[in-house]
Amino acid sequence: MARYDFGKNKGIIPIIAFLDEKRLIKMALDTGATFCLIPLEFAQYLKIDIEKPEKRIKMMTAEGRCEVPLVTLRSISISDKTATNVKTVVHDLPENSHVDGLLGLSFLNNFKLTIDFRNGYLEIE
């Protein structure tokens, strides 16, 4: 089991994740997101060809509906917990987001999660 302390009274749960064993990213835990999300800059660093994605999907954002590339990351890791072949969309979050990406259900569905808001921690097993 991995335990991640995020503090009390936070509006979001920020988590540091490791993408494809190459790049750290600050992500917000988002149980309402079907897929994980990474920004274009990170996709380029990982040498993901977004011009030829597996497919493009429609997504609702704060700015409205848009079409984004859906790709598969080899892995996303948090502490000692790793999910492989994780479906991820490539899209930039607004600058004031305080995180670079979203940790959605395409990662979370691989694990049992316990979120304790009162004490400010998350357990993943």
C-alpha positions as CSV (number, residue, x, y, z in Angstrom):
1,M,0.0,0.0,0.0
2,A,1.2,3.5,-0.9
3,R,0.2,6.4,1.3
4,Y,0.2,10.0,0.0
5,D,-0.4,12.9,2.3
6,F,-2.1,15.9,0.7
7,G,-2.9,18.0,3.7
8,K,-6.2,19.1,5.2
9,N,-8.8,21.5,3.6
10,K,-7.4,21.4,0.1
11,G,-9.6,22.2,-2.9
12,I,-7.7,19.6,-5.0
13,I,-5.6,16.5,-4.2
14,P,-2.2,17.2,-5.9
15,I,-0.1,14.1,-6.6
16,I,3.4,13.8,-8.1
17,A,3.4,11.0,-10.7
18,F,6.1,9.5,-12.9
19,L,5.2,9.2,-16.6
20,D,6.8,6.3,-18.7
21,E,9.6,6.2,-16.1
22,K,10.9,9.4,-17.7
23,R,9.2,12.5,-16.4
24,L,7.7,13.7,-13.1
25,I,4.4,15.6,-13.3
26,K,2.1,17.3,-10.8
27,M,-1.4,15.9,-11.3
28,A,-4.8,16.5,-9.6
29,L,-6.7,13.4,-8.6
30,D,-9.9,13.6,-10.6
31,T,-12.5,10.8,-10.1
32,G,-14.8,12.5,-12.6
33,A,-12.3,12.2,-15.5
34,T,-12.6,9.1,-17.6
35,F,-9.0,9.4,-18.8
36,C,-5.7,10.9,-17.4
37,L,-4.6,14.1,-19.0
38,I,-1.2,15.5,-19.8
39,P,-0.2,18.8,-21.4
40,L,1.3,19.0,-24.9
41,E,4.8,19.8,-23.5
42,F,4.9,16.5,-21.6
43,A,3.7,14.5,-24.6
44,Q,6.4,16.1,-26.8
45,Y,9.0,15.3,-24.1
46,L,7.8,11.6,-24.1
47,K,8.0,11.6,-27.9
48,I,4.3,10.9,-28.4
49,D,3.1,11.6,-31.9
50,I,-0.1,13.5,-31.3
51,E,-0.5,14.1,-35.1
52,K,-1.3,10.3,-35.4
53,P,-3.1,9.4,-32.1
54,E,-4.9,6.2,-31.6
55,K,-8.0,8.3,-32.0
56,R,-9.4,11.8,-31.2
57,I,-12.2,12.2,-28.7
58,K,-14.6,15.0,-27.8
59,M,-14.0,16.5,-24.4
60,M,-15.8,19.2,-22.4
61,T,-13.5,21.8,-20.9
62,A,-14.0,25.2,-19.1
63,E,-13.7,26.8,-22.6
64,G,-16.3,24.5,-24.1
65,R,-16.2,21.3,-26.2
66,C,-13.0,20.4,-28.1
67,E,-11.5,17.4,-29.8
68,V,-8.3,16.0,-28.3
69,P,-5.8,13.2,-29.1
70,L,-6.2,10.0,-27.1
71,V,-2.8,8.2,-26.6
72,T,-1.5,5.3,-24.4
73,L,1.2,5.9,-22.0
74,R,3.5,3.0,-21.2
75,S,3.1,3.6,-17.5
76,I,2.1,6.1,-14.8
77,S,3.5,5.5,-11.3
78,I,2.7,7.0,-7.9
79,S,5.1,5.9,-5.2
80,D,5.5,2.1,-5.7
81,K,2.2,1.7,-7.6
82,T,2.3,1.5,-11.4
83,A,-0.4,1.2,-14.0
84,T,0.6,0.2,-17.5
85,N,-0.9,1.0,-20.9
86,V,-2.8,4.0,-19.5
87,K,-5.2,5.8,-21.9
88,T,-4.4,9.5,-21.7
89,V,-5.6,12.6,-23.4
90,V,-3.3,15.4,-24.5
91,H,-4.6,18.9,-23.6
92,D,-3.3,21.9,-21.8
93,L,-5.0,22.9,-18.6
94,P,-5.6,26.6,-17.9
95,E,-2.5,28.4,-16.5
96,N,-4.1,28.9,-13.1
97,S,-4.7,25.2,-12.5
98,H,-1.8,24.7,-10.1
99,V,-1.2,21.3,-11.6
100,D,0.0,20.1,-15.0
101,G,-2.3,17.2,-15.5
102,L,-5.2,15.1,-14.3
103,L,-5.1,11.6,-12.8
104,G,-8.3,10.1,-14.0
105,L,-10.1,6.7,-14.0
106,S,-7.8,5.2,-16.7
107,F,-5.2,5.1,-13.9
108,L,-7.4,4.9,-10.8
109,N,-9.4,1.9,-11.9
110,N,-6.3,-0.3,-11.5
111,F,-6.3,0.2,-7.7
112,K,-8.2,0.4,-4.5
113,L,-8.3,4.0,-3.2
114,T,-9.0,5.3,0.2
115,I,-9.3,9.0,0.5
116,D,-9.4,10.5,4.0
117,F,-10.2,14.2,3.7
118,R,-10.5,14.7,7.5
119,N,-6.9,13.7,8.0
120,G,-5.6,14.7,4.6
121,Y,-4.3,11.5,3.1
122,L,-4.8,9.0,0.2
123,E,-4.0,5.3,0.3
124,I,-3.5,3.3,-2.9
125,E,-3.4,-0.5,-3.0
